[in-house]
Amino acid sequence: MVVTAFAAIFLTAAVAAGFGVMARAEIASQARSIHDLQAGLDALNAEVAAHRTQPQPPPDWPAIAASVEPSVLTISTADALGSGWVAASDGSGSDVVTNLHVVAGAWDAGIATVDVGIGDRTVKGTITRVDANDDLAVVHVAMWLPALQRAAVRPRLAQSVMAVGSPLGLDGSVSIGVVSGFRSVEGSDYIQFSAAISPGNSGGPVVDANGQVVAVATAKFVAPGAEALSLAIPVETVCRVVVCGSA
């Protein structure tokens, strides 16, 4: 009985020692895994830091203009002229965003039809929605046109932007500037930018270096000595109150 008990105790001790060896091996394996994971994270962080410090290439504005122009249209009525851009399209046609003040004369007169210039041709469009508070309107045309993407985030101060539209009816015109500030005018939010705009630009898109719409050109400050003080409605306002394409 004594021998048997001693053998049992010895066996128990041996098993316990085996568990200890296994536990130490498992701990060592986990430690190596943690070390390898940390090394991977360190390498990834170093790569991200290096990417952030690398100078970004300047925007390819000619390429951006070429990609955006097919989606920027001229909107005209009997007494006004402006611009618009395709915000959404499907099998039924395309929804074009413009400023309400571009089509207000027709709308107030009970006329819902406007002329939409697409390159060297003109088609009829129908005013389907207006928002007087934010000076926005939607014109529907019964044909598919490529829609512009909207920027997912608000542009930053000093970020480069390009205004595209039809100043004085000169369709396909572009001008380049930077985001100059953010303003609240009569209770509405605007993005101030330095790209030149003229009558006829109203309703046209202001796009970033990715060709995505950040705002809708709307107005400018006019005063003796004042220059490059343009205003645009942020695209998030467009998404909220009228129509919105993909981000």
C-alpha positions in Angstrom: 0.0 0.0 0.0 2.8 2.4 0.8 4.6 1.6 -2.4 1.4 2.1 -4.3 0.7 5.4 -2.7 4.2 6.6 -3.3 3.9 5.6 -7.0 0.6 7.6 -7.2 2.3 10.6 -5.6 5.2 10.3 -8.0 2.9 10.0 -11.0 0.9 13.1 -9.9 4.1 15.1 -9.5 5.3 14.0 -12.9 2.0 15.0 -14.5 2.2 18.4 -12.7 5.7 18.9 -14.0 4.5 18.1 -17.5 1.8 20.7 -17.2 4.4 23.2 -16.1 6.5 22.5 -19.1 3.5 22.8 -21.4 2.4 26.0 -19.7 5.9 27.5 -20.1 6.0 26.5 -23.8 2.5 28.1 -24.4 3.5 31.3 -22.6 6.7 31.4 -24.7 4.7 30.9 -27.9 2.2 33.6 -27.0 5.1 35.9 -26.2 6.6 35.3 -29.7 3.1 35.9 -31.3 2.7 39.2 -29.4 6.3 40.2 -30.4 5.6 39.4 -34.0 2.3 41.3 -33.9 3.9 44.4 -32.3 6.7 44.3 -35.0 4.0 44.2 -37.7 2.2 47.2 -36.1 5.4 49.1 -35.8 6.2 48.5 -39.5 2.7 49.6 -40.5 2.9 52.8 -38.4 6.3 53.6 -39.9 4.8 53.1 -43.4 1.8 55.4 -42.6 4.1 58.1 -41.1 6.3 58.0 -44.2 3.3 58.3 -46.5 2.0 61.3 -44.5 5.4 63.1 -44.8 5.7 62.5 -48.6 4.8 65.6 -50.6 1.5 65.0 -52.6 1.6 65.6 -56.3 -0.3 68.7 -57.5 -3.8 68.1 -58.9 -4.1 67.2 -62.5 -6.6 69.9 -63.3 -6.8 69.3 -67.1 -7.7 65.6 -66.5 -10.2 66.6 -63.7 -11.8 69.2 -66.0 -12.1 66.6 -68.8 -13.8 64.1 -66.5 -16.2 66.7 -64.9 -17.3 68.7 -68.0 -19.7 66.1 -69.4 -21.8 66.3 -66.3 -22.0 70.1 -66.1 -24.8 71.7 -68.1 -26.2 75.2 -69.0 -29.6 76.0 -67.6 -31.6 78.8 -69.2 -35.0 80.4 -69.1 -36.6 83.4 -70.8 -35.0 85.8 -68.3 -32.0 84.0 -66.7 -29.0 81.8 -67.4 -27.0 79.6 -65.1 -25.3 76.2 -64.7 -26.2 72.9 -63.3 -24.6 69.5 -62.6 -25.8 65.9 -62.7 -26.3 64.7 -59.1 -28.1 61.5 -59.8 -29.2 59.4 -62.8 -31.0 56.2 -63.6 -33.1 54.6 -66.3 -35.7 57.4 -66.0 -33.2 60.2 -66.7 -31.0 62.5 -64.8 -31.5 65.0 -61.9 -29.6 68.2 -62.3 -28.9 70.5 -59.4 -28.9 74.2 -59.9 -29.7 77.4 -57.9 -33.3 78.4 -57.5 -32.5 81.9 -58.5 -31.5 80.6 -62.0 -35.0 79.2 -62.6 -37.1 81.3 -60.2 -38.5 83.5 -62.9 -40.0 80.6 -64.8 -41.1 78.8 -61.6 -42.8 81.9 -60.2 -44.6 82.3 -63.5 -46.0 78.7 -63.3 -43.6 77.5 -65.9 -41.8 74.2 -65.1 -39.9 73.7 -68.3 -36.4 75.1 -68.9 -33.8 74.7 -71.6 -30.8 72.5 -70.7 -27.7 72.9 -72.8 -25.6 69.8 -73.2 -22.5 70.5 -75.3 -23.8 71.7 -78.7 -27.4 70.6 -78.2 -30.3 71.8 -76.1 -33.0 69.6 -74.5 -36.0 70.4 -72.4 -35.8 69.9 -68.6 -38.5 70.0 -66.0 -38.2 71.7 -62.6 -39.2 69.0 -60.1 -38.1 70.4 -56.8 -37.2 73.8 -55.3 -35.9 74.9 -51.9 -36.2 78.6 -51.3 -34.4 78.5 -48.0 -31.1 77.2 -49.5 -31.5 78.6 -53.1 -31.6 75.2 -54.7 -33.6 73.5 -57.4 -33.6 70.2 -59.3 -34.2 70.0 -63.0 -35.0 66.5 -64.5 -34.0 65.6 -68.0 -35.3 62.5 -69.7 -31.9 61.1 -70.6 -29.1 59.4 -68.8 -26.1 61.5 -68.1 -23.0 60.7 -66.0 -23.5 61.8 -62.4 -20.7 63.5 -60.4 -19.7 62.1 -57.1 -20.0 64.2 -54.0 -17.1 64.6 -51.6 -17.6 62.6 -48.4 -16.0 65.2 -46.2 -16.0 68.9 -46.0 -13.1 70.6 -47.7 -10.3 72.1 -45.6 -9.2 75.7 -45.4 -6.7 76.5 -48.3 -7.6 73.3 -50.1 -7.5 73.6 -53.9 -10.8 73.6 -55.8 -12.1 74.2 -59.3 -15.4 75.9 -60.4 -17.0 74.6 -63.6 -19.9 76.2 -65.3 -21.2 78.6 -68.0 -20.2 82.2 -67.1 -22.1 84.5 -69.5 -23.2 81.4 -71.3 -19.6 80.3 -72.1 -20.1 76.6 -71.3 -17.3 74.4 -70.1 -15.4 77.3 -68.4 -13.2 76.5 -65.5 -11.4 78.5 -62.8 -9.2 77.4 -60.0 -8.7 78.7 -56.5 -8.7 77.6 -52.9 -11.1 77.4 -50.0 -10.8 80.8 -48.4 -13.2 80.4 -45.4 -16.5 79.3 -44.1 -19.3 81.8 -43.7 -22.8 82.1 -42.4 -24.9 84.6 -44.4 -28.5 85.3 -43.4 -28.6 82.1 -41.5 -27.3 79.9 -44.3 -23.9 78.2 -44.5 -21.5 78.9 -47.3 -18.0 77.9 -48.4 -15.9 80.9 -49.4 -13.5 80.3 -52.3 -11.1 82.3 -54.5 -11.8 80.8 -57.9 -13.4 83.4 -60.1 -17.1 83.2 -60.9 -19.4 85.4 -63.0 -23.1 85.6 -63.8 -23.9 82.2 -65.4 -21.7 80.2 -63.0 -24.6 80.0 -60.5 -25.6 76.4 -59.9 -22.4 74.9 -61.2 -20.2 72.6 -59.2 -17.1 73.4 -57.2 -15.0 70.2 -57.2 -11.9 69.1 -55.4 -8.7 67.4 -56.6 -10.6 64.1 -57.0 -13.2 65.7 -59.2 -15.8 65.3 -56.5 -18.3 68.0 -55.7 -17.7 70.0 -52.5 -20.2 72.8 -53.2 -22.5 74.7 -55.6 -21.3 78.0 -56.8 -23.9 80.6 -55.9 -22.8 84.2 -55.4 -19.9 86.5 -54.8 -19.2 89.6 -52.8 -19.0 92.7 -55.0 -17.5 95.9 -53.7 -14.8 98.4 -54.8 -11.5 96.7 -54.6 -13.0 93.3 -53.7 -11.6 90.3 -55.6 -12.0 86.5 -55.5 -14.7 86.5 -52.8 -16.9 83.7 -54.2 -19.5 81.8 -52.2 -20.9 78.3 -52.6 -23.5 76.1 -50.9 -21.8 73.0 -49.3 -22.7 69.8 -51.0 -24.0 68.3 -47.7 -26.8 70.9 -47.8 -27.7 69.7 -51.3 -27.8 66.1 -50.0 -30.0 67.1 -47.1 -32.6 69.2 -48.9 -32.9 68.2 -52.6 -31.0 65.3 -54.1 -27.8 63.5 -53.6 -25.6 61.3 -55.7 -23.0 58.8 -54.4 -20.1 59.6 -52.1 
